Amino acid sequence: MKVLITPRSFGKNSDEAFRRLEEGGFEIIRKADGSIYTEEEMKAAVEDADAVIVGVDPMNADVLSCAKKLKMISKYGVGTDNIDLDYCKEHGITVEITRGANSAAVADFAFALMLGLARRMVEIDKGCRVGDWSKKESLDVYGKKLGVLGLGAIGKGVVRRARGFDMEIYGYDVFRDEAFLKENHVKFTDVEEIFRECDFISVHLPLLKETEHLIDKKLLSTAKKNLILINTARGGIIDEKDLYEALKEGRIYGAGIDAFECEPASESPLLELDNVILGSHCAASTRGAVDKMTEMAASHVLEYFSREESGK
């Protein structure tokens, strides 16, 4: 059997997962240079794979149609927008995710972006290195209003961190967890009120048809001028051109963006701006999260084929 492994950080800190897969009877397929697979490269790579451990590489219907032996996909992470789930369901391909493995790491990163932007840390650091010792006025975080779009594991983690800063928290999700809202004093509301009222907004929604370009020119026009917008979820949720205009014109204060519509984001206009902190989709890249995602992703593959072999 063959397992295609695409994430660059898989097994970065230990060979244990590779050893387990090999002992489980798998031949491991990896890209030599460790770069993200293009669609054409994925079509060739999945052709004789029995399983795929996938990161952000394309697994659309065109790619999946080339996978003649594929039985399961183990997502290295939780976002499945790069996987055609309808195709998988129709063709009996099992999809598993590493739920909860990186939620603390991403919540930490989202909050770090809030603090870094509000206190202009990158700008101050750059100035100090060239002898600029001027005092740059920045924004307060403690006691301000935070809106969290998406109250899954990561969004809930951001809420818990915000409580330590005594923030007034607004939340939105398609599901309503009453116990969590009550325990953490979250005002459950809609996206529109969050943009009107909040000083900080952190995005933790999945990328769906309903959420694609949810944050656009119209929504941004309702925001406070001191708004700091954080996105550690998926790039397509924000219209990047509209965000660029809002930031360039000073209609909002700043943005922390770790996910882009096109990655690497070498041509994004956001790269031109000083009031943005950019990330390379690295919010989940802590040693602990990488080790946990690696362990869980490998276990999903081994457990699936163990069940298949035993007929369970």
Secondary structure, DSSP 8 states (H G I E B T S, - for coil): -EEEE--TTTTSS-SHHHHHHHHTT-EEE--TT-----HHHHHHHTTT-SEEEESSS-B-HHHHTT-SS--EEEESSS--TTB-HHHHHHTT-EEEE-TTSSHHHHHHHHHHHHHHHHTTHHHHHHHHHTT----------TT-EEEEE--SHHHHHHHHHHHTTT-EEEEE-SS--HHHHHHTTEEE--HHHHHHH-SEEEE-----TTTTT-B-HHHHTTS-TT-EEEE-S-GGGB-HHHHHHHHHTTSS-EEEE---SSSS-TT-GGGG-SSEEE-SS-TT-SHHHHHHHHHHHHHHHHHHHHHHHHT-
